[in-house]
């Protein structure tokens, strides 16, 4: 099982679906991003449920819960694998084609 994100003309995620694994060749299809994109008439990008962006929230111990800063620690994979496209795509995220990553507008 793989997940796929559909993008509008501004590269904003409009929907995320569960689809075929990228190595599934059912019906001779070898590129599911392309197949789903053509079927829906939208750009489609695979996304990984196991990839997330990690942050470290630093608090002032003297006056909890006052937030002092947020440090971005990078993308992580839940099972220790290689992170894929920055984070799992969610509706409203932006796909940055230059980075080949999904980026949230807020953390």
C-alpha positions in Angstrom: 0.0 0.0 0.0 1.3 3.4 -1.0 -0.1 6.9 -0.6 -0.4 9.5 -3.3 -1.1 13.3 -3.1 -2.9 15.2 -5.8 -1.8 18.8 -6.5 -3.6 21.8 -7.8 -2.1 24.3 -10.3 -0.2 26.0 -7.4 1.3 22.7 -6.1 -1.0 22.7 -3.1 -2.1 19.3 -1.9 -5.9 18.9 -2.5 -6.3 15.2 -1.6 -4.3 12.2 -0.4 -5.3 8.6 -1.3 -4.2 5.1 -0.6 -3.1 3.4 -3.9 -0.9 0.8 -5.4 2.6 0.1 -4.2 5.2 1.8 -6.5 6.7 -1.6 -7.5 3.2 -3.2 -8.3 3.0 -3.8 -12.1 -0.6 -4.7 -12.3 -1.9 -4.3 -15.8 1.6 -3.4 -17.0 1.6 0.0 -15.2 5.1 0.9 -14.0 4.5 4.5 -12.9 1.6 4.9 -10.5 2.2 8.6 -10.0 1.7 9.1 -13.8 -1.2 6.7 -13.9 -3.2 8.3 -11.1 -2.3 11.8 -12.4 -3.6 11.0 -15.9 -6.7 9.3 -14.4 -7.6 12.3 -12.2 -6.2 15.0 -14.5 -4.0 16.4 -11.7 -0.4 16.2 -10.9 0.1 13.2 -8.6 3.1 12.6 -6.3 3.8 9.6 -4.0 4.1 10.4 -0.3 5.3 8.3 2.6 3.1 7.8 5.7 6.4 6.9 7.5 8.1 10.2 6.9 7.7 13.2 9.2 9.5 16.4 10.1 11.0 16.4 13.6 11.2 19.5 15.8 12.7 20.2 19.2 10.6 22.6 21.3 12.7 24.5 23.8 10.7 25.8 26.8 11.6 28.2 29.6 11.7 26.0 32.7 11.0 29.0 35.0 7.6 29.9 33.4 6.1 26.8 31.7 4.7 26.6 29.1 6.4 29.6 27.6 7.9 28.6 24.3 11.4 30.0 23.6 12.2 28.5 20.2 11.5 25.7 17.8 14.5 23.9 16.2 13.9 21.9 13.0 15.8 18.6 13.3 15.1 17.4 9.8 13.0 14.7 8.2 12.7 11.3 9.9 11.4 7.9 9.0 9.3 6.1 11.6 11.1 2.7 11.1 14.6 4.0 10.5 14.5 4.0 6.7 15.2 6.9 4.4 12.8 9.8 4.7 10.9 10.4 1.5 9.8 13.8 0.2 10.2 15.7 3.5 7.0 14.6 5.2 3.7 12.8 4.7 1.6 15.1 2.5 -1.5 16.6 4.0 -4.3 18.6 2.4 -3.1 22.2 2.3 0.6 21.4 2.2 2.7 22.7 -0.7 4.9 20.5 -2.9 8.2 22.2 -3.5 9.4 20.8 -6.9 12.9 22.2 -6.4 13.4 20.3 -3.1 11.1 17.4 -4.2 9.4 17.7 -0.8 6.1 18.4 0.8 6.2 21.5 3.1 3.6 22.5 5.6 2.6 26.1 5.9 2.7 25.8 9.7 4.5 23.4 12.1 
